[in-house]
Amino acid sequence: MPDSYFSAKEAMLNSTSERLKQNSKKIMKLWETRTREELSASIHQDSLALQNSLPRYLNHLADDLCDQPGKTSAQIETIRLESTHVGKQHGHERAGYADYTVSQLILEYHILRQVIFQVLEEQDPLDVRDRDIIIDSIEQAVNDAATQFSHTLRDIQEMFMVTLTHDLRGPVNVVKMGAQLILRRFERGDAHLDITVRMIGAIDRMDAMIQNLLDASRLRAGQSLTLDFEECNLDQLLRESVEDLAFIYGERFVVVSDPSITSSCSRKQIRRVIENLASNAVKYGEPDTPITFILQRDNGWIHLTIHNQGTPIPPETQSILFQQFRRTPAAEEKTGWGLGLFLAKNIVEAHRGTIDIESAEGKGTSFIIKLPE
């Protein structure tokens, strides 16, 4: 076929691309006008900050519409990667604005698509091929931007949480030291002694909650918890933990234990597991009923069972108990962040163990920890 045929065909295929390039400023102006009218988050942004990476996106879309016969697969892949980068950059920038939500980010792209069609079809309708390319490109940009928005927002929240919890440790430690000094001034039987002891217990629980947040942040970031392994007498460790728990919650704990059981473990972290599960049993168990700890050996494993009476946990909700920030419907009115069981599971697994739950009507609820001997 004559060269003139290919030239005419190429010109026809590239006409939409050229029109898009020629009208990009008009598109961005119309888009900004509509965005300011329809998105409350855009009101506080100047023109440059509002548009940020979108003009670059239009350039990549124009390149995508330009279906030159000589375009190689490498060039096509480069256009796709650059477009993806622009979408991610847009999502990253929007996540840094306090007023923006992912829904508003998606609406920005929906408005952009409508404006592109409005401008490009002022004279003639687009053919099916060009409309499909534009729609596919916008959908991919939305996906890239929304995904990056979520990742960036998570990182921002993570940094905020780590900074906040770290900064809280100082004041909490000062308050605890002050309360301990005050405690020394009282003699046994003084009415203020009990109040001060309760204050110290509340401070310890607050400190534990802060530590839970810090450790959960480390685990989400892919870091591991600090575990210093040593030979532990688990019976002694359990009884020391229960003694402290009784000081806070009263004499409602029963211990059935084999005093000869030892294991290589992190004393600090296993004690933390015991305290988390015990406080969980106190919080959700039937008041004024015993909470039982059973420590025993079984087929090469060490079993520690924490049992409480009370309303059973439905099977359909048991699967979320060990997920961070997830709580059963029955727990919604209770205080806490939903991190205790999540951290307990990670600590036990770091000891090459497992943690399971058994809960049934009339039998109460048991958490069973299994550790290798």
Buried (B, 14 or more C-beta within 10 A) or exposed (E): EEEEEEEEEBEEBBBBBEBBBEBBEEBBBBBBEBBBEEBEBBEEBEEEEBBBBBEBBBBBBBBBBBBEEEEEEEEEEEBBEBBBBBBBBBBBBBBEBEEBBBEBBBBBBEBBBBBBBBBBEEEEEBEEEBBEBBEEBBEBBBBBBBBBBBBBBEEEEBEEBBEEBEEBEEEBEEBBEEBEEBBEEBEEEEEEBEEBBEBBBBBBBBBBBBBBBBBBBBBEEEEEBEEEEEEBBBBBBBBBBBEBBEEBBEEBBEBEBEEEBBBEBBBBBBBBBBBBBBBBBBBBBEEEEEBBBBBEEEEEBBBBBBBBBBEBBEEEBBEEBBEBEBBBEEBEEEEEEBBBBBBBBBBBEBBEBBBEBBBEEEEBBBBBBBBEE
